[in-house]
Amino acid sequence: MQRFKNIFSAMTSPAQAVEVDARAFLGSKWSTINDNVMGGVSNGQVEVSDGLLKFTGQLSNKFNGGFASCRTKFEAGTLKDFSGIEVEVKGAARTFQARFNPAFSTEIGIRYSRGSYMTTFDVTEEWQTVRISFAKTTFDWKGQEIKNMPKLKPETLVGCGFLIYDQIYDKPFEMTVRNIKGYK
């Protein structure tokens, strides 16, 4: 019974959030959503330090967990006419996912309306600019790739974020972002 109380508490607790310069990071408010929404105990936090967005934490596979994420929202059309995003990033040498959230559409349907388009990228310990192409994304819903979905349409995007699910549980993760912007 106590585990169910913990799960309910995690599901109803507000996500940790920070305010940033929207011009540098697409959205002005970044928040975390971790596996505790489904009973896991991984932790991930976002913070702003010296104008940089830092996403840090520790993954855990206890209680079938193992992911942490941070995300932001923005107006539809923000990434219209762009081919993808460029992220100036450094951190622990790990693989992260970039996730892009479309507005509801009849093409995607109500069943998959909480899904996102995703792709992976690697972070290194040195500053680098990573180009994340919208054309290389696949549609993901609850950890499963959904086939035959429409291609990502940048003009429909209303949010993006980063997720880590690399099954490395014995060391913390860190990703520091200097800038996120669209590229053509």
Secondary structure as UniProt FT lines:
FT   HELIX           2..12
FT   STRAND          17..19
FT   HELIX           22..25
FT   STRAND          29..34
FT   HELIX           35..38
FT   STRAND          43..49
FT   TURN            50..51
FT   STRAND          52..58
FT   HELIX           62..64
FT   STRAND          68..73
FT   TURN            76..81
FT   STRAND          84..91
FT   STRAND          94..102
FT   TURN            106..114
FT   STRAND          116..123
FT   STRAND          128..133
FT   HELIX           134..136
FT   STRAND          138..141
FT   TURN            142..143
FT   STRAND          144..145
FT   TURN            147..148
FT   HELIX           154..156
FT   STRAND          157..164
FT   STRAND          173..183
//
